[in-house]
Amino acid sequence: MSEAQQRDLPPRLRHFVSQLERMIGQDEARIVEQGSAALRELVAHDDWLPPEAAAPHPQFYRQYLLYRDPAARFSVVSFVWGPGQSTPIHDHTVWGLIGLLRGAEISHDFRRNADGTLARHGEPQRLETGTVVAVSPTLGDIHQVYNAYSDRVSVGIHVYGADIGAVDRHVYTLDGQVKPFRSGYAPQIPYRGYAEVRAELLAGREIALLDVREEDPHAQAHPLFAANFPYGRIEADAYTRLPRRDVPIVVLDDGEGLALPSALKLHQLGYTNVALLEGGVSGWRDAGGELFRDVNVPSKSFGELVEHARHTPSLSAPEVKALIDRGDNIVILDARRYDEYQTMSIPGSISVPGAELALRARELAPDPATRIIVNCAGRTRSIIGTQSLINAGVPNPVSALRNGTIGWTLAAQQLEHGQSRSYPPAREANRQVAARDARALADRAGVRRLDRAQLAALHAEHARTNYFFDVRSPGEYADGRLPHFRSAPGGQLVQETEQFAPVRGARIVLADSDGVRANLTAHWLRQMNNDVYVVDGLEPADFSVAGAWRDELPPHPQVNEISVDTLAQWLASAPGQVAVLDFTSGVNYQKRHIPGAWFALRSQLAAALAQLPDGVQRYVLTCGSSLLARYAAADLKALTKLPVFVLAGGTAAWLADGKPVESGATRLASPLIDRYRRPYEGTDNRAEAMQAYLDWEFGLVAQLARDGTHGFNVI
């Protein structure tokens, strides 16, 4: 063992390895005798195993390499069992020692009959903590092992007379079938604690803090900059949202068992710097970290800080209604997305999503005496929108509608529905004024600039995480875009920054065709302590790339596909034998799904299977396009021996073929927790929930002060 390897091992393990090195070369019986005594001494102490070598997987046992002799004469591994997990029947082909460090395991020995079949040999053997047994081809080498507990993790320390992960071994079935295998080793995902992550955030270094739970549990409690990154969408989202493969990533959950599988999946996708948050959400809290509720919290808390620092003017819902009723000289601009505006809106308001405000305000309120009132559903976008116009020097008096459509509803005032009023094109003279003022704002905030040549160089540079966002409207983006730039309408980018750019400390590059929207958006992102650049000198003709943006995806796993007609035939002839699992969003499932399909979450797949009726003989997986279903198929195959199929083209193909659908939450194999119910969306929210949401927003400035990691600087 080299000096470097000696230094890297925990002292107890280092001493044990030194003992083994002195034994190797003796006959097997002496190695087993002396090695058993040394291993018994090692497992008598449970204060040395690194946590990353004791992390259970929710579905599979794990074998972690602790030490491998340079000449492959022996290896030491930790064997980690989740509750109720077991191995197949297998052999080792070399001598081995098994010592229990934690919990207990049950071992069944097998012998081969003359006809090649297997039969149990002797009584099951239970190994308790601290006990050691030996296996080898001379002592009996075929067995099956179980975690003795269904409610806790067990950990064994195994020693083998070779590099066991590279040894050609075999798994068996009772009828005598034999398959070769090599066990390999599970990657050891390290842990990073609260203090270390906090230090990275304060230093402004790149780090992606990923909460891999579904959105609803994420919204109940999470660190400020933890971006929701659900387990079931990792393959679909990773390469776009985490473009640099060596970016530091810290994965967390709150004990649901999703963090390790997610970290392993990221590792498989090529990410080389992945860690687990020590203790997860609870560990963050117990170490003194602040936890936040709801979604898009960095942006919402920043909005509250802006109002606190700038005393952003606002009017209550009754005050605004009185202005409307009197016919005063006002215009109401709705800063939300257009689809939100169509769902419900303030009477007479016009849809002008956030980043459009400074570009369009002079068209909609050419009289400087016209009062502009900016609204959203709650508070953030109306505060940011109002302050945007004030910062940009619009001559009109500007106020936010205090508490947005929530405040309007709580005041028992009627909203409109299904409206389509929108902004007109900006005249060139007004665009030039708005561009001048927006650029001055961005310069004052410290936004940096790129020309075309510098942008081209940045596309080829991979030392940092670079996000490229086109902040124009979705319609303009669809008509033509720049290479490498994703659509992120400016108002939503400020509202949902951690979702668009989950790597804190990354470089964010913005582009538009008018010189207004990118600069206005950038001046807010810079105040949120982001490293922001605007591409200068772009004109409409530069946005010439046609076609929709396509996310970079890992290779699609091989699956058995069936056609729409085949599924329809199966459902018609034997509906009870086919379980259709739909991995679309809960919202989409309730809108429409294949008759009889079950809503399922990939993050809760084992529990979902337990909800299905008896008699199922095959599974068919679907989602909107079949993309998520393809990735879920591999997880399902690990949980069942039944055949697994994927519907080619997904539910979209079923619809395109004119097949019938049903709606509603008809069959839920998993709970509808993939989306958090926002108190400011929809038209049927309880008054108590809306008021509680407002009360929560009012407290965000104090939470920011307690957290202390944000680095926000309102100018």
N, C-alpha and C positions, 0 to 999 in steps of 0.2 A: 504494500500500500504506500503510495507516494505521500510526501509530507503535506502537499496541498489537500489530498483526500483525507488525511488524518485530521487536519485542522477543520475541515468542513463537517465532520461527523459530531453529533452530540457525544459528550464524554463517555457516557455509559455504553453507547453503541460502539464507539472507538475502541474501548477496552474489550468488548465482546469480539469485534473483528480481529483484534490482535491475538486473542486466544485461539480463534479459529485458524488463523494463519499458522500457528505453531502446531496445530493438529493435522492439517492437510498433509497427505503423504503417508499417513498411517493406514492400517487396514480399516475397512468400513465399520466393523464392530467397535473398534476403539474410538473412531470418530463419533459414532452414535452415542457411545457411553459418555465420553468426555464432553462432547458438544451438548448433550442433553443437560448436563449439570450446569454448563456455562449459560445455556439459554434459560434454564430455570432461574438462575440468578438475575438475568436481564429482565424477564417478565415479572419478577417480584417487585419491580419499581415502575410506577406509571407516571414518570415525571420527565421523560426524555423524548418521546415521539413527537416530531413536528406536526402541527395541526393539519398541514396540507397532505400529510401521509396517513391521516386518519379520517379523511372526509368521505362520507358515504354517498353513493349515488342512489337516487330514489328507486331505480329499477334494477340495477345490476350490482353484483359484488365488484370490488375494486382490488387490484393487486398493484401496489406501489413499490418501486425499486428503492431500497434504502442503501444497499452497497453491492457492487459487483466487483469481484476479484479481477485484477487486470489480465490474468491468464485464464479467466472464466472457470477457475477451479471450484468456486462456490459463489452463491449470491444470497443476500438477505432481503426479504420483502416484508411489507405489512399487508395483511389480508383483511379487508374491511367489509363487513357485512351490514347492510341495512336491515331493518326489521323484516324477519321472515324470508330472507333471501337464501338461495341455495346454489350449489354448483350442479352441472350435469355429472353423470358418472364418468370418471376420468382416471388416468394414470399419471405417473411422473417420470418413469424410466430411469430415475436417479434416486439416490438416498435423499431423505428429507427429514427435518425436525420441525415440529409444529408446537408452538407455545402460545398459550392464551394470555393476552395482555389485559383485555377488557371483555366482560360479558361471558358467554359460553357458546360452544358449538356442539353439534351432534354429528357423528360420523358413522356411516354404514359401510362396512367392508363387503366386497363382492369377490366371488371366484368364478372362473369360467368352467362350464360343464363340458363334457366330451363332445357335445354337438355344437359347441360354440356359444350357446346362450349363457346368460349370466344369472347367478343365484346369490341371494344374500348369504353372508358368512358370519355366523355368530350374532350376538346381540348388539344393538346400537351402542356406541360409546359416547358418553357425554364428557366433554372437556370443560372444566371450570377454569376461572381465572387462576393463573399461576401454574397450571399443569402443562406437561410436555409429553408428546408421543413422537414415535418415529415411523416413517414409511420408507420402503425401498422395494425393488423387485425381489429381493431375497426374503423380505419380511411380509410381503403382501402389499400390492401397489395400486390396486383398483378400489376406489371408494367414491362415495358421494357425501357431501358435507352441507349442513344446514346451520344457519343462525338459530340457536336454541330459543331466542326471544322474538316475539312478534311485535314488541313495542319499544325496542331499544337497539342500539348499535353494538356489535361485537367486533373486536379487533384481535387478530392473531399475528404473531411474528414467526415467519417461516424461514428456514435455512435449507438450501438445496445444494447438492454436490455438482452444480454446473450453473451456467447463466440461464436460469429457468425460463426466462422470457423468450429465449431463442431455441429451446430444446424442442425437438419433434416429439409430440405426445399424441394421445388419442382420447376421444370421447366415445362412450358406448351406449347402446340401448339394451334393454333386457333381452330382446330377441336376438342379440348377437351382432347387430350392425356396428361397424367401427368406422370412425371418421378421424383423419389426422387433424391436428391443430397445433398452433403455437400461441401461447398465452399472451406474449408481449407484456408491456407494462402500461398502466394508466398514467397519463401525465399528471404531475403534481402541480396543482394550481396554488400559488402562494397566497397568503393573507396580507392585507394592509389594514392597519388600524385607523381609528378616527383621527388621531394626532397627525399621522403621516399624510392622510388625505387632506386634512385641513391645511397643513403646511403647503401642500402643492397648490391648493386653491389660492391661498394668500400670496404665494410667490408668482401667481399668474402663469404657471407652467401648464402645458397641455395635460388634460386628464378627462376621461369620459367616465362619469359615475352613472351606471346603468341599473335601473330598477326593473327586473325582468318579470315582475308580477303582472297580472292583468291590470287594466287602468283603474278599476274601482278600488281594489285594495291599495294600489299605489296612491290614490287620491286621499286615502284615510290618514297616511302618515309617511313622510319621506324627507330626506335631507333636501336643502334648498335647491341644489343644482343636480339632483338625481333626475335623469331623463327617463321617462317610461319607455321601455324597450322590451315588449312582451316576448316570452320564450317562443311562442308559436309563430312569430314573425321574424326571427333572427336571420334566417337565410334570405328572406325577401328584402330585408332592410339594411343589413350590415354594410355591404359594400358601398351603398350610397350615403348612409348617415355616418359611417366610420371609414372615410376614404383612405386613411393611412394605416397600413397593416401593423406598424410597430407603435401605434399610439398607446400610451398607458391607459388601460381599461380596468375599472374596479366594478365588479358585479355584486348586486345585493338583492336579497329578498327579506322576508321577516319570518324565516323558519319553515317556509312552505316546501323546501327541498328543490327549488328551481334554480338557485344560484350556481351550484356546481354543474348541473347538466348544461346550463347556458354558457358558463365559462368554457367547458369542454367543447361545446359546439363552436364557439368563437375560435378556440384553439385549432379545431379541425378546419375552419375556414381560412386559416393562415395568419391569425392575429398572434403576435409573439410576446406581448407584454400584458397578459391578462391575470388579474388577481381577484380574490374574493374579499368583500368587506368583512372584517372581523366582527362577528356577532350580528351582522346584518343591521336592520333598522333598529332593533332593540339595543344592539351593541353601540350604535351611534348615540342613541339617547342616554344609555348608561354611562358613556364616557363624557357626557356633558354637552353633546351636540343638540342643536335645535331641530325639531321636526315640524314640518309644514303640512297643512291639509290642502286639498283641491288640486287642480292641474294648472300648468303654465304659471307656477308661482313666482319664478324670478321676474317675469314681466308684470304680473299683477302687483307684486310688492314694489317694483320700481315705479309703477304708475301712482301708487299711494305716496311714495316718497317725493315724486314730482309735485303732486298737489300740496304736500306738506311744506316743501321748500319754496315753491313758487306761488302758493296761495291761489291756485287756478280758480278763476271765478266760476260759479255755478248757480243755477236756478232750480228751485224745487219743481216737482211735477205740477202742483196747483198754480204756481206762478207762471209756468209756461202755458198751461191751459188757459189762464186768464188772458195772456197775450194773444193767443189764437182767437179766443172768443171776441176780443175787442177789435180784431183785425189789424193789430199793430204791424209795423214794418219789420217783419222777421222772416228768416228762412231757417228751416230745421234740416240739418245734414246728418244722415245716419252713417256712422263710420264702420259698421259691421260688414261682413261678407254679403253679397247680393242675395244669396239663398236665405240667410238669416233675416234680412230685410223683408223678403217676400213672405216669410212665415208670420211675422207680426211687425208692426211699425207704428210710430207716432203719427197721428193724423196730419196729412199734408207734407210729411217729410220726404226727402229725396235721398236715394242711395248714393253715397260718395265714400267708398271704402278708404280707410285711414290714409294711405300714402297719396291718394288722389286729392286730398283736401286742399293743400296749398296750390296745386296746379289748377283746380277747378273753382275755387272760392270766388275769384273775381268775375267769373262768368255767371255764377249763381247769385251773387250779391254785388252788382256793379255800383250800387249806391252806397257810399261809405257810411251812410246813416243806418243802413239795414243791419239789424242785430242778427248775428249768426249764432245758432244754438246747435251744438254737436251732441249727438246721443249715441249710445250703444245699448247693450242689454243690461249691463251693470254699471261699472265705474271706469275700468282701465282705459278702454279705447276712447271713451268720451273725454277723459282727462288728457290723454296723450293727443287726441285730435284737437281739442281746444287749445292746448299749449303749443301745438305745432303751428296753428294759425297765428297765435300771439307772437311766438318766436320768429315766425317768418315775416312779421311786420305787416300783416293784412290790416288795412286802416279801419275796418269795421269793429264795433264792439262784439266780443266773442264770449260765450258762456257755455259751460257744459250743462246738459240736463242731468241734474244730480240723481244718481242711482239708476239712470237709464229707464228701460222698459219695466224693470222690476219696480222702481219707484213709482212709475206711472200706474202700474197694476195695483200696488199697495195703496195708492190714493183713490182706488175704485174708479179710475178713468178708463175709457174705452180705447182699445187699440184698433188699428186697421189690419187687414189681412189680404194677402195676394196682390199687393201693389207692385208696380213696375216702373215707377218714376226713377230716372237716372240722370246723370250729369251730361251736359253737352260737350262737344269738342272745345279745347282751349284755343283761343285766338293767339296768333303769334306774339302780339305785343304783350299780352298777359303772361304768356309762357316765358318770355324773356325776363320780365320783372320777377316772376316766381323763381326762375332759375338763378338769377343773380342773388336773391335773398337766401335761397336754400343753400347755395354754395358758401355764402358768407357764414351761415349757421354751421355747416359741416367743418369749415376751416376753424371756426372758433372752438368747436368741440375736439379738434385734434384728429379729424379724419385724414387719412393719407390718400395719395392719388397715384394712378397708374395710367400710362399711355398704352397704345396698342402693342408696342415692342415689349414693354415690361410685363404686360398681361401674357404674351406668348411665352416669355421666360418663366413666368410663374406656373403656367400649365405643365412645364417640364420639371419643376422643382418638387421634390417629395420629402424634404427634410422636415416640413411642418404639415399639419392638416390644413388644407385649403378648401373653403366652401365658396362656390360661385353661384350667386343668386341673381335672377332677373326679377326686378321688383315691379314690373309693369303689370297690367291687368291680365288675367288668364286668357281673355280673348286675343289681346295683342300677342301674347306669347305663342298661342296656337297658330297665329298667322305667320310667324317667323321668329327665330331665336338665334342667339349666339352659340357657338360650339361650347360645350362643357357647362353651360349655365342652366340651372334648374329654375323652375317657376316658384317664386316666393313673394306674392304680392306684399308690398312693403308694410301695410298695416298689420297683416297676419304675421309677418316675420318679427315685428316688434312684440306682438301679442303672444307668440308661441316660439320664442327664440330657442329654448332648450330642446324643442322637438325638431326644428329644422337643423340646428347645429348643436348636437349633444356634446361635442368635445369642447369643454371649457378651455379658453386660452388659444383657440384656433384662430386662423386668419380668415376673415370674412370679406369677400369681394362682391361689390354690388354694381349692377349695370341698369341703365334705362336709356331711352331714346330722346329724352327731353331736358336732362340736367336738373330736374326738380325732384322726382320721386326717390332716386338713389341717394342724393345728398340729404334729403329730409330724413329718410330712413336711417342713413348712416349716422347722422348726428345724434339720434336716439341710441343706436346700438353702441356708439362710442361712450356715451354717458353710462351705459350698462357695463362698462369695463371690458368691451370687446375690442380686438385689434381689427379695425375696419378700413377698407380701401374702396374708393370709387373709381371706375374706369372713365376717364375723361375723353371728350371728343367723339363720342359715338353718335351716329345719326340713324334714322329709321332704316336706311339701306343696309346698314351693317347687320341687321337682324334677319338674316337670309336663310338660315338652316330650317328646312321644312321637316314636318313630321313630329309626332309626339316624342317627348322625352322617354327614354327606356332606361330603367334602373339596371345597373350591373348586377348579375346574379351568379351564384355558384352553379356548377353543372347540375342539371336536373337529375335526381336519382332515378334509377331504372325501376319502373313499376309495371304491373299488369293492367293495361287499359281495357275498358269495355266501351262500346258505343251507347248512344242514347237508346237506340232500338233494343239492344240487348238488355239494358237495365229495365226498360219498359216491359219486356217479355218476362223477365225474372219477377218483377213486382206483380204482374198479372197472374202468373202461374203459381207462384209460391211466395206470397208476400211475407209470411212469417219466418221464412228462411233467409231473407235478405235484410241486413241492417244497413241503411244508408246514413252515413255520418257526414254532417255538413259543417265545415270548418270556416264558413264565412263569418262576418261580424253578427252579433246578436241583432243589431238593427236591421241588417239585410235579411237575416233569417225570418224575422217577424213580418217583413214586407212580403216575402214570397219565398217558397222553397218547394222542393219536390215532395209530392204527397207521401207521407209516412216517414220523411227524413227526420233524423234526430240532430238537434243542435249540440255540438261538442266543442270543447276547448282542448287544444293539444296539451296545454299545461296541466290538465286534469284528466288525461286520457284513461288511466287505469280506473279512476272513480267513475268515469262516464260509461265504461264497458259494464260495470256492475249494475247500472241502471237499465240495461237492455233486457228485454224479455227472454225467456228460455226458448230454445229451438232455432236460434240463429246458426246458419251453416256457412255464411260468407258475409264479408263486409265490402261495401262500396263507399268510397270516399269522394266527396265533392266539396267545392266552394264556388265562388263566382266564376273563376277561370280555370280551376284545377291546380293552380300554382301552390297554394298552401296545402292542399290535399296531398300533393305529391311528396312534399317534405314530411307531412304527418304520417305517411304510409310506412316509413321506416320505423317510426316509434311504435306504430300499431303491430307491425310484424314481430317486434320483440316481446309483445305482450300476449300473443295468441298463436295457436297452431292452425287456425282457420285461414282459408285463402283470403287475400286482401286485394281489392281491385280499386282503380281510380277511374272515375267517369271522364272520358276524353272530352276536353273542352269545358268541363264543369257544368254548373247550373246554367250558365249562359248558353251552352249548346242545347240543353234541354228546352230552354225558352225559345231559342231560335227555331227549333224543330216544331214548335207549336204544341208542346206537351202541356198538360194541365199542371197547375201549381196550387198550393194552399198558403194561407197566411196565418199570422198569429203565433203565439208561443205554445205550439201544439205538443211538441215532444222535446223536452229539455233533458238531455243526458248530462249537461253541465249547467251551472247557474249562469245567469246573464250578467256577468261581472266584467266582460271585456270592455265595456264603456261605462264611465262614471256619469251618472245622471246629474247634469249641470242644472242648478236651480234657476238659471237665467235663460234656458233654452226651452222651446215649446210653449204651449198655451195652457197647460194643466198643472202647473206647479203650485204647491201649497204655500199659502202666505207665510206660514211659520218657517218654511225652508228658505224662502226668498229673504226674509228678514234676517235669518241666521247667517246667510251668505254675506249680506251687507255688513253685519256686525263683525264677521270674520275679516273682511277686507279692511275695516277700520283699524284692526289690531295689527296689521302687517308691518307698519313702520316700527313698532316696538319689537316685533319678532326679528326684523332685520338687524336691529341694534344688538339683540342678544346673540344672533348668529355670528355676525362680524366677518363673514367671508365674501361678501358681495362685491366690494370695491366700487359701488355705484357712486357717481359724482354728477349731481344735477347742476347744470350751468344756468 
